[in-house]
Amino acid sequence: MQAGEQVLKGEDADVAQEVATILRQDGIKILVKTKAESVSRKGTRYASRFARENVPSIQWFAPARCRGRTPNTDTLDVTAAGLAIDDRGFIKTDSKLATNVPGVYAMGDIKGVPLYAHFLRRFPHHPRQPTRKRDASIAGRFVPYTVFIDPQLGRVGLTESQAREQKRRIRVAKMPMSYVARALETDESRGFMKAIVDADSKQILGAAVLGVDGGEIMSQIQIAMMGKLPYTVLQDASFPIQPC
Ligand SMILES: Cc1cc2nc3c(=O)[nH]c(=O)nc-3n(C[C@H](O)[C@H](O)[C@H](O)COP(=O)(O)OP(=O)(O)OC[C@H]3O[C@@H](n4cnc5c(N)ncnc54)[C@H](O)[C@@H]3O)c2cc1C
């Protein structure tokens, strides 16, 4: 159930719709523009009432409410140590993860977005960071992520909507996974790949790969973006396929 217009708020509407279609095909009931008004318990079951016409009450065994994550800086009382927090309670840092208190750094979710495990270990002051480059910075890094549904959604860089909001001159390429040999070979041809490129520089600005191994394919596109390769280099490249 989602109060907003679509699942995966923040993704392009076509990507979110395709994800919803796939999940529905797999038997998952999805309600958008629907708000739970109340949850009541009857024995081992829970029932929800919805704020949407023609939506009947639904019975659940285990309701889970997912409303984002909140840092526990209040119970830790970090301000007693003089640490500055933002209006959501995350510890404020600069691009080197330094807090406002000299010699104190904040890593992981406690320093605010991006809230991903893969954004934890590569930070300059992490004890397991092999190089411990004290001058390393998180500024300007891509924030790739994978939504681990089946098939996966891999995402990096700008969405089409973000690129249009920035008034960039863009070109958008979209290809269904049913055109992809490996998807056909593995009998999972749902989804599509979408790339947003700068019309002038030809550099890749962002990509969404909803399909088999979507997270891995996205990572390859991320490396091309890190190297500032124009999309034409990938367009002309050969990648191995397994002949059917
Ligand atoms: C449902 C869910 C799915 C996720 N899926 C992904 C994913 O697929 N990929 C991905 O990259 N990220 C994912 N994440 C995010 C990822 O889990 C976090 O980014 C990562 O765990 C952050 O690491 P952390 O060490 O900062 O915090 P945590 O992993 O939250 O570790 C903080 C630790 O501190 C302990 N602690 C808290 N307060 C105190 C205290 N007062 N004293 C002592 N110990 C304390 C906690 O018990 C906890 O063990 C997911 C998160 C959630 C909730």
The ligand as an SDF file (V2000), in Angstrom:
LIG
                    3D

 53 58  0  0  0  0  0  0  0  0999 V2000
   14.8960   -3.1750    5.5320 C   0  0  0  0  0  0  0  0  0  0  0  0
   16.2270   -2.6060    5.0930 C   0  0  0  0  0  0  0  0  0  0  0  0
   16.7980   -3.0660    3.9140 C   0  0  0  0  0  0  0  0  0  0  0  0
   18.0270   -2.5500    3.4880 C   0  0  0  0  0  0  0  0  0  0  0  0
   18.5530   -3.0240    2.3150 N   0  0  0  0  0  0  0  0  0  0  0  0
   19.7400   -2.5480    1.8950 C   0  0  0  0  0  0  0  0  0  0  0  0
   20.3250   -3.0350    0.6920 C   0  0  0  0  0  0  0  0  0  0  0  0
   19.7840   -3.8910    0.0080 O   0  0  0  0  0  0  0  0  0  0  0  0
   21.5100   -2.5270    0.2930 N   0  0  0  0  0  0  0  0  0  0  0  0
   22.1570   -1.5650    1.0350 C   0  0  0  0  0  0  0  0  0  0  0  0
   23.2420   -1.1210    0.6480 O   0  0  0  0  0  0  0  0  0  0  0  0
   21.6280   -1.0850    2.1780 N   0  0  0  0  0  0  0  0  0  0  0  0
   20.4420   -1.5510    2.6240 C   0  0  0  0  0  0  0  0  0  0  0  0
   19.9110   -1.0760    3.7820 N   0  0  0  0  0  0  0  0  0  0  0  0
   20.6430   -0.0210    4.5070 C   0  0  0  0  0  0  0  0  0  0  0  0
   21.7690   -0.5990    5.3370 C   0  0  0  0  0  0  0  0  0  0  0  0
   21.2490   -1.5850    6.2050 O   0  0  0  0  0  0  0  0  0  0  0  0
   22.3830    0.5590    6.1610 C   0  0  0  0  0  0  0  0  0  0  0  0
   22.8040    1.5900    5.2830 O   0  0  0  0  0  0  0  0  0  0  0  0
   23.6000    0.0950    6.9530 C   0  0  0  0  0  0  0  0  0  0  0  0
   23.2420   -0.9900    7.7740 O   0  0  0  0  0  0  0  0  0  0  0  0
   24.0890    1.2530    7.8140 C   0  0  0  0  0  0  0  0  0  0  0  0
   25.1280    0.8060    8.6480 O   0  0  0  0  0  0  0  0  0  0  0  0
   25.4430    1.5410    9.9970 P   0  0  0  0  0  0  0  0  0  0  0  0
   26.5940    0.7990   10.5990 O   0  0  0  0  0  0  0  0  0  0  0  0
   25.5640    2.9880    9.7910 O   0  0  0  0  0  0  0  0  0  0  0  0
   24.1530    1.3530   10.9110 O   0  0  0  0  0  0  0  0  0  0  0  0
   23.4460   -0.0370   11.4810 P   0  0  0  0  0  0  0  0  0  0  0  0
   23.7040   -1.1220   10.5160 O   0  0  0  0  0  0  0  0  0  0  0  0
   22.0760    0.4080   11.7790 O   0  0  0  0  0  0  0  0  0  0  0  0
   24.3020   -0.2970   12.7590 O   0  0  0  0  0  0  0  0  0  0  0  0
   24.1820    0.4980   13.9070 C   0  0  0  0  0  0  0  0  0  0  0  0
   24.4230   -0.4080   15.1140 C   0  0  0  0  0  0  0  0  0  0  0  0
   24.5360    0.4000   16.2860 O   0  0  0  0  0  0  0  0  0  0  0  0
   23.8050   -0.2230   17.3230 C   0  0  0  0  0  0  0  0  0  0  0  0
   23.4500    0.8100   18.2770 N   0  0  0  0  0  0  0  0  0  0  0  0
   22.4790    1.7550   18.1620 C   0  0  0  0  0  0  0  0  0  0  0  0
   22.4380    2.5250   19.2600 N   0  0  0  0  0  0  0  0  0  0  0  0
   23.4080    2.0720   20.1120 C   0  0  0  0  0  0  0  0  0  0  0  0
   23.8750    2.4340   21.3880 C   0  0  0  0  0  0  0  0  0  0  0  0
   23.3180    3.4400   22.0600 N   0  0  0  0  0  0  0  0  0  0  0  0
   24.8810    1.7440   21.9220 N   0  0  0  0  0  0  0  0  0  0  0  0
   25.4520    0.7250   21.2590 C   0  0  0  0  0  0  0  0  0  0  0  0
   25.0620    0.3030   20.0430 N   0  0  0  0  0  0  0  0  0  0  0  0
   24.0430    0.9770   19.4660 C   0  0  0  0  0  0  0  0  0  0  0  0
   22.6140   -0.8580   16.6210 C   0  0  0  0  0  0  0  0  0  0  0  0
   22.0890   -1.8980   17.4140 O   0  0  0  0  0  0  0  0  0  0  0  0
   23.2820   -1.3880   15.3490 C   0  0  0  0  0  0  0  0  0  0  0  0
   23.8150   -2.6660   15.5230 O   0  0  0  0  0  0  0  0  0  0  0  0
   18.6940   -1.5670    4.2550 C   0  0  0  0  0  0  0  0  0  0  0  0
   18.1220   -1.1170    5.4450 C   0  0  0  0  0  0  0  0  0  0  0  0
   16.8960   -1.6200    5.8520 C   0  0  0  0  0  0  0  0  0  0  0  0
   16.3070   -1.1250    7.1400 C   0  0  0  0  0  0  0  0  0  0  0  0
  1  2  1  0
  2  3  1  0
  2 52  2  0
  3  4  2  0
  4  5  1  0
  4 50  1  0
  5  6  2  0
  6  7  1  0
  6 13  1  0
  7  8  2  0
  7  9  1  0
  9 10  1  0
 10 11  2  0
 10 12  1  0
 12 13  2  0
 13 14  1  0
 14 15  1  0
 14 50  1  0
 15 16  1  0
 16 17  1  0
 16 18  1  0
 18 19  1  0
 18 20  1  0
 20 21  1  0
 20 22  1  0
 22 23  1  0
 23 24  1  0
 24 25  2  0
 24 26  1  0
 24 27  1  0
 27 28  1  0
 28 29  2  0
 28 30  1  0
 28 31  1  0
 31 32  1  0
 32 33  1  0
 33 34  1  0
 33 48  1  0
 34 35  1  0
 35 36  1  0
 35 46  1  0
 36 37  1  0
 36 45  1  0
 37 38  2  0
 38 39  1  0
 39 40  1  0
 39 45  2  0
 40 41  1  0
 40 42  2  0
 42 43  1  0
 43 44  2  0
 44 45  1  0
 46 47  1  0
 46 48  1  0
 48 49  1  0
 50 51  2  0
 51 52  1  0
 52 53  1  0
M  END
$$$$
